[in-house]
Amino acid sequence: MVFSSHIFLFYFLALALAGYYLAPASWRHLVLTLFSYLFYAWWNPWFVFLMLGSTWIDFQCGKVVGAAPEGTKRRKAALLTSVSVNLGVLAFFKYAGFFAANASQLGELLGLGRVEMPAYFYSIILPVGISFYTFQSMSYTIDIYRGHARPAPDFLSFACYVSMFPQLVAGPIVRYGSVAEQIRHRPHTAAGFAYGLTRFNFGFAKKILLANPCGEIADLCFGAGAGSLSTPAAWLGVCAYAFQIYFDFSAYSDMAIGLGRMFGFRFPENFESPYQSKSITEFWRRWHISLSSFLRDYLYIPLGGNRGGPRRTYVNLMLVMLIGGLWHGAQWTFVAWGAIHGGMLAFERFFGGSDRYASVPAPVKVAVTFVVVLVAWVFFRAENFEVAARYLAAMFGLGDPAPTAGVVWAQAARPAALFWFALAALAAFALPNTQAILRRFTLPKALAGLALLVAATAAMFSQGFNPFLYFQF
């Protein structure tokens, strides 16, 4: 079940809100948790038991960490158990096949023969949203250990936090400490509900009216065979993919934040017009903010951050981005994507003290940053390095397009497609983001949100293309 579906809009959400607000206040956590587990079970009911099991283990570990004196082996063992279970579950379901395939190839490369791995390693089904809820659940125990949060008062409260359907499968990554007080008590107001509904409507419209049309262009261009892509089509396709993934993911975050407000929760913001960044460093302050801050606090700083001198800082930046790339998917192209961003972060930090670029106009900096991001997106989107190399060759005029390459351009550059593409570009580079638009919430903005909902709903029923990209991560 996805947010941009009639089943969610007209049935699930309506029933969840009705059940939540009609229930006595003391039952609301139970109602929200049950609906959240139903939401998750929609894909595969068996994975509910996986999430429930890991939730129970982290809850018990959190109790031990919170109760045991500092420095005791029992406290450290509970923390290690929580981290090991979460990373173990993530490694098995997401990376078992990847490591099995690479172990086999490494064995052949070293002359040891083909390493045969169990067949089931290659057919493991990836639970939806596992990368998000394992990070959230693991951060709970770590924050208690660090003294940044107190243990949840009861298992139901913690289960509600882990399974909360608005942000369960694609974030934003919500740390327990940021919502602990809201879980204990939160106000429910008409103004908050209206804001949440409007925020959801804006996100829904971004997904249907901007992300989906751009996604069709991107799929057409990236799916073109060898020699079937001209340079203009290649640039159009990668730009369309950049807009698709941004509006797809930021739309989900808008809808998640809006749904959270409808249930009384305030989730952290996740995007802040990232394509308006003037450097890759700034880009990562604006893109997937909850993930970048998670990697900073739980990986970069524990590795030493920038405390070990410049060289160690560059190594830490590269390691964090390589792991961040691998977090997105069990594929070497994701690692390459992380390496590009890690290398650029290190490069910018190296020249951070120089003022030689201070006089460069801001639009030029934005354009250069966007081109770097586009090159990295090619690896993120391509199925393998062969496809990525072929696509980059087409982008920079190094390929040999066939006479039929004009067919792909004609299909991708249809007037209707270019209209939505231009609107997406305008929104990405010139317009404020959703939270800025709604910062001063007014009745006209609420009415505009309802109008967008009606338009997007009508468009939804006419579209056959409606994926959510980050569900696969």
N, C-alpha and C positions, 0 to 999 in steps of 0.2 A: 504494500500500500504506500503510495506516495502522496504528498500534500496536494500536488496538482492533478488530482483525479476526482471524479464525481463521487466515488465511493467514500473517500475521505471527507469531502466537502459537505455532502448532503446527508450522509448517514453516520459515519464514525464520529466526526467532530460534533455534530448536533447531539448525538446520544451521550458523548463524553461530557459536554458542557451541561446538559440537562441533568445527568446523573450526579455530577460534581456539585452543582449549585442547589439541587433538591435534597441532597444528603445532609444530615446533621454535620456541624463543623467537625466533630470528633471522628467522623467517618471519611472525611474528604481525602486524606492520604490513602486510605484503602481503595476508594473509588478510582483515584488517579492512577494508583499502582496497577490495579486490575485492568484498566483500559490501556495502560502502557504495555502490559504483558500481552494483551490481546493484539495491540498494534504490532508488536514484535513477532508474535506468532503467525501473523498473516503470511510471512514469507516461508517459514519453516517452523512448525510447532516444537520440534525437538530441540531447537537451539534455545528455547526458553529455559530449559533445564541447565544448559551451560551457563547462561547469564545468572540464573538463580543460584547455582552452585558457587560461582566465583564471587557473587555478592555476599553470600553467607560466609565464605572464607575471609573476605576482606573485613566484614563486620566483626568477626571474632578476633582477627588480628588487631584491628583497631582498638577493641576493648582491652586486649593484653597490653598493647603499646601505651594506651592511656593510663592504665592502672599500675604498670611496673615502674619501679624507680629508674631514673636516668642512669645509663651506663651499665645496666644489668644485661646478662646474656639472654635472659628471657625476652626482654624488650627488643633486642637486636634480632633475635631468632624470629619473633613475630613479624617484624618489618621484612626480613629476608624472605619469609614464607609468602607474604603478600606479593612482594615484587616478583618472586620466582614463579608463583602460580600465574600471575597475570601475563608476564613475559613468556612463560611456557605455553600457555593457551594461545597467545598471539603467534608465537613461533610455529607451533604445530599446525594451526589452521591456515595461516597465511604464507608460511615460508617452507613448509616441509617439502612440497614438490619442487620448489626453487632450489633448495639445498641438495635434494636428491639428484636432480638433473645436473647440477654443477659438480657434485662429487663424482658422478659417473664420467663427466667430461674431463675432470682433473685426473682421474685414474688413468684414462687413456693417454692424456698428455704426458704423464710421468712414466708411461710404459708399464703401468701396473695392471693393465687390462681394464675392461669395462666393469665398473662397480655396480652390481645389480642391487637395486633397492626394492623393497616391497611394492607391489603394484598399487596398493591403496594410497601411497604417498602422492601419486600423480592424479588422483581423482577426489581429493578432499574438497568438500564444498566450503567456501568461505562464508561464515556467518555475517550477515549484513551489520555494519556498524561496529564490528568487533574492535577495530582500531581506536574508536572513540570511547566506547564504554570501558575498555580495559585501562586506558590512560586515566580516565576519570576515577575509576575505582582504585587504581594504584596510587594516585595522588592523594587520596583520602588518608591512607595509612602513613604515607611519607609526611604529610602536613601535620598529622598528630604527633609523629616522632619529632618533628622540628619545633613543635609547640605553636604552630600556626592555626591549629584547629582543635576542637574538643571532640571526643567520640560522639557519634550519633546517640540520642537518648534511647532508641529502640530499633529493632531490626526493620520494622515497617517504614520508619522515617528514612533509613539508609536505602532500603530497596526502592522507595519512591524517588530518591535522589538519583540513583543509578539508572533506573528504567524510564525516567520521565520522557514520554514519547515526543514532545516538541523538539528536543535536541538529542534524542537517543542515537540515531543512526548516522548523522552527519554534522554534529556539533551545533553551535560552538562548544568547545571543551569547557565545561563548567566545573570549577574546583569546589570541593565541598565547603571550604572556608568562606567562599563568596556567597553561598546560599544557605549556610547553616542556620542563621537567625531567621531567614525567610521560611525555612522548613518548620521551625518552632512556631513562628507567628508571622503572618503577612496580611496586610489589608486588602480587601476586595472592594474596589470602588467603581462606580459607573464610568468615571473619567479614565481610569486605568484600563478598563475593559474596552472602551471606545478607542483608546490609543492602540491597544493590542490588536484590535480588529483592523484598524486602518493600516498598521504596520504590516500585518499579514496580507492585506489587500495589495499594498504596494509591492511586496515581495512576490506575490502570486502573479501580478502583471509583469514584473521583470522576467520571471521564469517563462511565461507563456509567450509574451510579445517580443522579447529581446533574445533570451537564451536559445529558445527552440529554433527560430528562423536562422540564427547564426550557426547553430549546430548542424543544420541541414547543409549549409554551404561548406562547413568544415569537413563533414563526412564525405561529401562529394569530391572535394579536392584531395583529401588524404587517402581516399579510396581509389584514386586514379592509378592506373597501371603505369609501368615504365614507359616513358616517352609520351605519356598522355597529359602532361601538365606543363603549361607555359609559365613563364616567370610571373606575369600579372596574376594568373590564377593561383600560383603558389603563395604569393603574398596575400591575396584576398582570402585564401583558405586558412592560413595561419593566423591572420588578424581575426577572422571569424571565429576560430577556435579560442583565441584569447578572450574575445567578448563572450563566447558561449560559457567557458569555464568560470569566468568572473561573474556573469549575471546568473548563471545556474547556482553557483555556490553562495554568492551573496544574497540571492533571492531566498535560498533555503534558510540562511541565517536570519534574514528579515522575518520570514514566516515563523521560525522557531522562537525568535525574540517576541514577536507579536503573540504567538500562542501562549508563551510563558506569562506575558502580562495579563492575558485573559484568565489565567488561573492564579494570578496574584504574584508571580515570580518576576524578578528582574535579572535577565541574563546579560553577560558582558557582550559588548559589541565585537564584531569579528572582521569588519572591513571598513576602510576609510579611503575610498577613491584611490586605490593603489596605482592605477595607470597614470595618475597625475604626479607620480613620484619623480624626483630629479636625480635619484641614484638607487642602486640596488639595496643599499642600507636602508634608505627611506622606504623602499618598496616593502621590505620585510617588517617595517613598523606599521604598515597599512594593510598587508595581505594576510589573511588567516591569522589574525592577531592572537587568538587563543592558542593556536598551535605554536607560533613563534615564541610566545611568552612561556609556554610549557617547556619547550626545548631549551630556552634560556635558563629557566629556574631549576629544571631537573636534570639537565645534561651539561650545558655550557658552563655554568657557574661551578657545579661539582667537579668538572674537568680542570678547573683552575681559572676559567674565564680569561681575562686579560692581565692576571696577576703574575704570570710567569714570564713576562717579557714579550717582545713583539713576535718572535718566532713561535713560541708556544701559543700565543693568541691566534696566529694564522692556522696552526695545526688544529686548534680547538674549533675554530670556525669551520674549517673544512670537514672535520669529523662530524660535527653537529648537522651540517647540511647533507652530508652523505647518508647519515642515519635518517634524516628527515626525508630524503628522497626514497630510501628503501621502505620507510614507513608507508609511503603512498602506494607501493606495489612491489611484488616480488619479481622484479624485472630489472635487468642491467640498464635499460634506458632511463628508468627512474633514478638510478644512481648517477648516471651522467647528468641528468637534470640538476640533481643536488650538487654535483661537482662544479657545474657552471656557476650556480649561485654562490657556493662556498668560495670558489676562486675569485669571483667578483667582490664578495664581501671582504676577503683578505686584501685584494688589490686596492679597494677604496680605503681601507684602514691604513694601508701602507702609505698612501698619498694623502691621508686625512689631514696632516699638518701643513700641507702645501696650499698656497693661495693662487696657484697658477690657473686654476679653473674658475676662480671667483668671478671673473669678468665674462664668462660664457653665458649667453642669454638663457633664461630659464626654459623657454620652449625647446632649445637645442638639447639641453640636459634631459628634458622629458622624452624627447624623440630618441636620443641615444639609449636611454634606459629602457624604453619600450622595445627597441630593436633587440637588445640583449635578452629581454624577457621572451620575445618571440622566438629567438633561436633556441632558447631553453625549452619553450613549449613544444617545439618540433620533437624533441626527444621524449617529452612527457606524453605526447599524443601518438607517436609512431609505435607500431607493433614490435619493431626490432631495429637494430642499427642499420640494416640494409635499407629499410624504408626511410629512416631518418636521413641517411646520407643522400639518397635519391631525391628526397624532398628539398634538402638544403641546396643541392646542386641546381635544382630547378629555380629556387628562390634567387640564387646569385648568378643565374645565367650560365651555369657550367654544364647543364644537361644538353640533351639533343632531342628537343620535342619533335614528335612526329606531326605530319600535316593534320592529323585528327585531333591534335591538342586543343584546337579551337572549339571542339564540341564541349569539352569540360568547361571552358570559359563561358560559352554561351549558356550552359545550364546553370552555372554558379552565379553569373552576373545578370540574372533575370531582373527586370525592373522592380518587381515586388520584393525580391530578396535584397536588392541593393537599397531599397527604401528602409527596411528594418535594420540592415547593416549600418546605414548612415545614422539612423536614430540611436543605435547602440553606441556608435563611436561618439556621438554628441553627448550621450549620457555618461560615458566613461571618462571623457576628457574635459568636458566643459560644465556639466551640471553637478550640483552638490549631491552627496550620497543621501540615502533614505533618512538616516537619523538626523542629518542636518536639515533636511526639508521639514521633518516633523518635530524639530526641537521646540518650536513654538506651535503647539497643537491648537488648531482652530476648527470650527464647524465646516468652513469651506474645504479644508484639507480632508476632513472626514468624508464629506460628500464626494470629493474627487476620488478618494479611495474606493468608495462604493461604485462609482462609475467605472473605475479601472477593473474592479472585480467583475462587473457585468460584462465588460468588453472582453476581458481575458477568458471568462467562462465560455462565452460564445465562441471565441477562437479555439479554446481547448477541444471542443466537440468536433471541430473541423480539422484538427491536426492528428496525423498518424505518428508523429515524432515527438516523444515526451519522456526522455530519460532524465535521471538525476545522476550526474557524473560522479559525485563524491560518495554515492552509495556503494560503489565498488571498492572503496578504500577502507 
